[in-house]
Amino acid sequence: MTDSRVPEDRGQLARRTVLVAGGVAVTAVGVGGTLAANASAAPEDVPQDACYTLTSELVEGPYYIDADKIRRDVTEDQEGIPLSLALKVIDADTCRPLRNAAVDIWHCNATGVYSGYEAGGGGGPAPTGAPPSGTPTDTPTDTATDTPTGTPTGGPPPGGGGGHQEPTDDDRFLRGTWHTDRHGQVTFRTVFPGWYQGRCVHIHVKVHVDGEWTDAGYEGGHTCHTGQLFFDEKSVLATAVLEPYVSNTATRTTLTEDGIYPQNGHEGGLLYLKYDRRHIGRGVHARLTLAVAPDETNDGEGGGGPGGPAPSASASPSATTG
């Protein structure tokens, strides 16, 4: 991989070319412990059998835009609880950190809207005719006996599930790309996402390797990982009573109801969270280690949740893959 000019943190658009191949469904584990800096220090030389299994490959969703800004702070003018998202990318076979990999994140805002898709509703409030549930009231559960329902409740959001949707506007809030450092780490500043009908609260992520950083962004290479990051129910319920989240009247799908989340804890992208439970509005720290296969291509077209490929609008009218 060519290690050339690393872009500065400015509003510069990235243009990337990635190889296309079918996705591979696999499973993974994250790193435990606290949010302290030492959690990022995976050993450089460890036996292969002591390393991580692959992080779950999941569906890309309809709202990915391959022209995100090269930046760590993706907040722009969006209101919401401050969120620090720390990710570490390692080679699952060797446990070595992947340096200068390009990491994309994108997610909806506090009221469930994706930038670039506001005109089409992208996420957004529930479709007309679907009664909103208001503030979530369900009790969070963490027991092993919880059984996922598979298909999310309610219909898909405006803009639809299934395949990629073309953007309807030029806004790019809550989207960004940045490089991993020599420890394989990258940290984004954003806001805690909201929800929209058909999906639990989540953040999308992609990892690109073997490309080159140029003045235009990240060129070439391929996508070795496409996944989603999830939040436990306790944190979501804590945010739901604060503005602007309390104004989101879309029907909410819980973590156990979501049709994309693999229902396997940190192995499937469930984030480790740290925040003041009495004052979550002051900010949330989230982190996870992504163990990837850098020689493989996983672009998210074939990935899915429980049971393999992700649901599509044609296969299940009530499912959404955003």
N, C-alpha and C positions, 0 to 999 in steps of 0.2 A: 504494500500500500504506500502510495506516495504521501509524504508528510511535507507539504509545502506551506504556503502562506495561510495562516489561521485567521479568519475574519475577525475584525473587531466587533464589539457589541454595538451595532448600529442598525438602523432600519433598512437593511439591504435585502433585496429579494434573492432567494436561492433558486437556481434552476438545476434540476438533477435529471439524470438518465439512469434508470435502473433496469436490470434484466427482468424478464417476466417468466414466471413458472408457477406451477400449482403449489398451494400451501400444504403444509404437513401438520397434522394434529399430533401434538406431543404434550408431555406434562413437565412440571417444574417445581422447584422450591425456592424460597427467598431466604434472606439472611435475617436471623433473629436479633434480639438485643435492643438497645436503646438507639436514640438518634445521634449519639455521640460520634465524633469523627472517626474513632477507632473502629466503628462498624464497617467502614469502607475498606479496611486493610485486609483483603484476602491474601493468603500466602502465595508467593510467586512460584514456589516449587513444592508441590505436594503430590502424593500418589494419585493416579487417575481415579482409583476407586473411592478416594476421599472427597471428590469434587461434586459439583451439582448436576442434577438432571436438567434437561432443557426446559426453559420457560415456555408455558403454553402458547401455541400459535392460535390466534383468534381472528375473526373476520375484521377486515379493514373498515367496513361500514360505508355508507353513501356520501360522507361529508369530508373526505380527504382531499386536500388541495396540494399538489406538488409544486408549490411556489411560495412556501412559507418564509417569513423573515428570519434572518440569521440573528438571533437574540436569545438571551436568557430570561429577560423580563417580558412576558407576553401579555401583561395585564391591560395595557392601554388605559382606556377610561372606564373599564368595567368595574362596577361595584360588587362587593362581596367580601367574604372573610379571607384575609391573606393566607396563601398556601405556598409553602416552600416544598418543592418536589425534588428530592435527591435520588438519583438513579445511578446504579453502578452496573456496567456492562462487562461481562467476563466470558471467556471461552469455556464452554461447559466441559470440554475434554481435559483441559490443562489447568483451569482455574486462573489463568493469566488474564489480567485486565486488557481490554481492547482500547488502545489509545487512538485518538483522533477519529473515532467512529462518529458518524452524524446521527444524532437522535432527534426525531420529530415528536412533538406532542400537539394534540388539538383536543378541545372539548367545548361543550356548550357553556353559556354563562349562567348566572344564578336563576334566571327565569326560563332556562331550557332552550336558548336560541344559539345556533352555530353561526359564527361569522361567515360571510360569503353566501348564506342561504336565508337571509332574513326575508327577502321578498317572497320566497316559497314557503316560509314558515319554519324551515330547517330546525327540527326539534320543537321548539316553541310550545305554546299552549295546546291543549287538547283540541282535536277537530271539533267543529260545530256539531252539536247534537250529543257529544259525549259529556256526561255530567262530571264536573270536576270534584275531586275529593277534598280539596282544601288542604290544610296542614295535616301531614301524616300523623296517624294516631296508633299505628300498630306497634307492638312491643318487640324490641330487637331480640333475636334468639341466636345462640351460638352453639347449640347442642348438636351432637352428631346424628341425632334422630330427625333433624329437619329434612324434609323431602322437597326438592325443587318441583315446581309445577310444570317446568318445561316451557310452555308457551306463555309469554307475558300477557297480562290482562289488557283489555282495551284494544283499539285499533292503532295502526301505525301513525306517527306524527305526520303533519303536512310535510311534503318533500319525500316521504315514503321510505321504506326499508328496501331490502334487496340490493341491486347493483349501484354503482357510483352515480351520483347526481351532479350535473354541471352547476357551477356556482351561479347565483342570481345577482350578486353585487360584488363590490370591490373591497369590502371590509375584511380585515384579517385579525381581529382581536382574538386572544386566547389561542393563538397558533404560533409556533416558533420552532427553530432548529438551532442546535448548538453542538459543539464537539466535546467528546470525552477527553479528560486530561490523562496524564501518564498513569494514573491509578484506575482508569476506566470510569471515572466519575463525571457526572454532569448534574447541575442543579438549576432548576427553573423557578422563577417567581411568577405566581399566577394567583387565581382566586379559587376557592372551593367551588366545584361545579354544582349546578342545580340538577333538575331532572325534567324529563318530558315523558309523555305517555308511551308506555311500551318498553322502557329501559330503566334499569337502576342507575344510580349515580356512578359515572365512570369517566376515565380519561383514556384517549387513544394514544398509542406510542408505536413508532417505527425505529429500527436501527439499520443504518446503511454502512457498509464497509467496503474497503478496497477502492474507494474513490479518491478524488483529489480536491483539496480546498483551494479555490481560486478567488479572484476579485468578484466573480459572478456568483459565488456560493460553493456548493458541493457538486462536483462533476463526476459522472461515471459511477463505477462500482455496482453493487447490487444490494437489495434489501434482504438481510439475513433474519430479521425478526419483525413481526407485526403482532401487536398484542393490545390488551386493554388493562387498565388499572382500576381497582375497585375500592370502595369505602365501606366500612362496617356500618351496621344499622344504627348503632349508638351515636356515631358521629353525625350521620345524616339527620337523625331526629333532633339532635342538639342544634344543628344549623337551621332547621325548619321553622323555628320560632323567632328567628331574627330576620330583619330586613337585609336584602331584598327577597330572601328566600320565602318568607311568609306570604309574599304577594304572588307566588307561583301557585296557581290553582289547578295545574295539570294533574291528572290522575297519576299517582306515583307507583311504580313497580318496585317491590322490595328486592333485596339481594337474593333471597331464596326463590323468588318468583322469576328472576331474570333468565331469559332463554339463551344468553351468550356466556355469562359467567359459569365456569365449569363446576362450581359448588365444591371446590377443593381447597379453600383457604388460600394461603400465600402461594401455594403451588400454581394457582390459577390467576394470580395477579392482585390478590388482596393486599393492600398497602399496610405497612406498619405506620401507625399514627401516634403523634404526641401532641397534646394540647392541654390547656387548663380546662378541666371539665366544668368549672364554674363560670369561666369566661372564654368560651370557644371563639368568640368574636375577635379576640386579640390575635388570633392566628393559629394555624395548624402546620405542623411539620410532618411530612410523609416521606417514606423511603422504601426502596426495594432493590434487590439485586436481580438483574436480568441475565440469566445464563443462556447463551446462544451458540449456534453452530455457524461460525463465520463463513464456512465454505458452502453452506446451503443457501438457497433462495426461498424466502417465505414472504410473499407479497400480500398475504391476507385474503386472496381471492378464494382459496379453498379452505381456510381455517374456519372454525366455528366453536360453538359451545358444547354442552353435553350431547353426546351421540354423533359427533363428527361435524359435517358441513353446517354452516350457519343457516338458519331459516331464511327464506326469501318470501317476498310478497306473493309470488305465484304458488309457493308450496303451502303457505299458511297465512291467510288473509289477516290474522290478528297479530302476526309477529313483525318485529322491526329490528333492524340490525345496525342502527345508528350509533 
